[in-house]
Each structure stands twice: as C-alpha cells, then as structure tokens.
Amino acid sequence: MQQSFFSQRRRTMRKTPCCLRGLTIVKANGQLHTSRLKGAIAPSEFLQTGANADFLDVDPTEGFSVRNFQIQTAKTAMTSDIIVYGDVDAAVQAMGWTIANAQQNWRKKHDSEDNTLPVYNTFVCVSDFSVFEKSFPHIVSSDSKGCATGSVIDFSHQERKEMHAMTAASEISHNVWLGPTPEPDSENEEAYDILIECSDLGHLNPRLAYFSYSTGTFISDAWLKLHTVKKRNFFAYPTDVALLTALAPRLLSESPSCLAKRNTAISAIIEHDHPKWFSALDGSFPSRILDYMYLGNLNHANNPDLLRALGITQILSVGEMASWLDADLAAWGEENVCVVQGVQDNGIDPLTGEFERCLEFIQRGRRKGTATLVHCRVGVSRSATICIAEVMQALKLSLPRAYCFVRARRLNVIIQPHLRFAYELLKWEEMLHQGQEPTGAPGFVTNSGIRRELEWAEIAREVALMNQPYVR
C-alpha cells in the first residue's frame, strides 16, 4: 500500500491541512547557543536563503522515509503563527517582515491551487532577553552567557544523565567496582586506589573476563550473574563470546576460587557448563528497561532458555512471531504469550489501539513477580514504542524523558520509532495526563489544561540531532 502510494504520486504541491495551527519561535540572528528560548529555531531551518522570501521545500525529491524527523521543524513552521525575537531590534523587525512575506507567498501558491489556508500571523518581540530571564525563566533554554539553564530538557544531555544513572559504579567482587570513568580529580575518583580504564580499541570484554576469573565460573554463568545478581547492564559482541570461551581454561586455572581444583575438574566445568541458551546467543542479552520489562529482538524471543535464565516468563510479540516448537509453547504456557498482529514498521499501521492491551499484559507479569520480553524483529521501533509507552505510564514521565530513558538502556542498539509511532506517543502523553490532578511538574496537567514539556516540532528536531551521527 505504501509503495503504491509513493510510486504513483506526482511531484506537485501538496495541500496543507487547514486544521493545523502551531506556534514557532524564531531567533532573528540564528545563534542558538546563547539566549535561546524553549523551542526556538534559526531562520535557516525553514526559510530559503537569498532574496526570495519563501519557505524551504523540504520534501525529498524522490523516494520516501518514515523517519524524516529532520524536516518536521520546517513543515510545522508552514502551519504556525511565528514569533521573532533576537538581540538587535532592527534585525528582529527585518526578519519579521521576511517571514510575513514568506507566509503571504505560501498562501498565494495555495490559493492558485484552490486550497485556502488559514491566515497565519507573524509577531515581533523587541524586549531585551533579560526580561525573559527575569520573568519567564521556565522557557529559557540557554541564558545570555550561553549556559544551559536546566529549565528546558535537552535530549542529548538527558540521555547522558540516564546513561550515568544506569552505569553508576557498583561492587562486582570483593573491593572491585565496575562503573564509568570518574571525572579527573573529583571526589568520586579519589574513592578508588587503582583505576583501570577500558578502551574502545580493546579486543576483550574485561568485566566478563574478570568476573569469570574472580568467581571461578564459566563465561555463561559469569555473564548471567553479572546481569541478574549484580544488576549490571552491558552487551558483548559475538567475537567477545568466542574469545572469552577460548580463554576460559586459563581464566579458571588462575582463579583463586579454583586453586584447589585439578585441571580435570576445571575441564569438567568448562565441558558441562555450556547451557543451551549460551550456544544460541547472538552476542547480547535483551535490554533491561525496567526490572519487569526487557526490550529485544526476534532472536531473543526464539531463545526461551535464555529468557527463563533471565527471569522472563512472558513474551509480548509486536508484529512478529517467534518460531517455537509446539512442545516449547506448551511448556511455556499460551497464556504467557501476547501477540499483536498486523502491525508492520511501515509508517501506516497504528499502534495506539494496542497500547492498553499490551501494557496490561506487561503489568500482569509485574504483579506475578516476573518479567516480560517485548520484541519485534530488531527491537528498535514497534517494540520500543510499546516500552516507551509503559515507561511514560509507570514512571509518569513525559515523552522526551521516557524516550531518553529507553534509548539509554537499549545499549548497543539505537531505537528508531518512526514518525507515526512518535506522534502516537505524543497523543498517548495527552491521554495519560487527562484527569490527573493539576501540578506544576514538567509535562503534566495544569489548571489551564495539558502542558507538554516539548511540542512536536522540537521533539522531532531533537531526535534528528541525536540520530545525525549515525546517519550514513
């Protein structure tokens, strides 16, 4: 359906929906690293440069993408009233006229196609930025010195905070702690006598190697205990697994816990401690998002022994079915499997209608004291959307914060819910907040109604900026 639609479309001007009316804030000089208001963008993000006062034509010239987050800011500006502010009054007023002319030209183009647009306005604000800092600090993102205020969420900073919280140092063996590199000369750094820093150029997973050595357990058991008992979230590549398996005899023979054992006993440990789930492992565990909810892929779903070892006894399959034998399914219990059918990662199929059923299934597992694996094919879009929805509901987080929470915990995989799913989550945020008690917390209901922490255009802009380093 999607391919047919895009292959038959003609490259003509598309009608702008008349039901939309947003608000776009523009900083006249475009230097957004200082004096930035919440949601402010630069003129170059939506206006053509040069003499013509026109909006940018940001639609792709050919093909399509259901993850065009980078064009949403410009698309939103076309259906918005626009407020212009800046450091120089003359520049603010000149930019205001430029934008007003662009709006007028945009309207004329639509009038020629018999598609009448609402009248969108342009406003200029010539107040000094200090007025915002003094009277409206909650919408100041960066102050006049270029320092982040913390009043407005920044996706990249929020992701770093979540990573820091998730990887906080903890003791994995007697007097040995595992965690991120402390800041130089900090109190945290001084708490340790010896620091061993891992490099990206290393060809071995040192935490697994040391934990296997210190506990005298084979790699599979060490891996499992480090994750379940010590609550460490980490991943390993298939090459790590192969190398550590090859090194197992040396690690165990040198282990303090195995000094009294003969080589034959150590060989027996290695020979018999190959659980079925380990041989089928693709190099990583599913990602623990919450204690009762894991996010993974189809390979994880097809490894029931691994799931049991992790304490997972429920599976939520979103658009993809695990290939289990009838005997495995009977042993697992059909009541512990929930399937969402007919949802492809194509930008067309919706998920909102499945949210309540999926989240109730996840909560069912939580009440039973077990965990649920949420999976699709790769674990980046459909299943990630369900996990974000659960985090929003369970932890009472806004969409931006829940997105960063899940993204940080997916570890070596970048979650990529497409545009439709992202917008469905924004509407899910509204549904969650309806009927709640008024509060001043970010993203929660106020006496005047729903107040989102960030609006659609800025959410899309921030997602695009976060994903930019990974786009080829």
Summary of the structure (lengths in Angstrom):
residues: 472
radius of gyration: 26.5
end to end distance: 27.0
largest distance: 88.9
contacts: 1381
relative contact order: 0.10
helix: 45%
strand: 12%
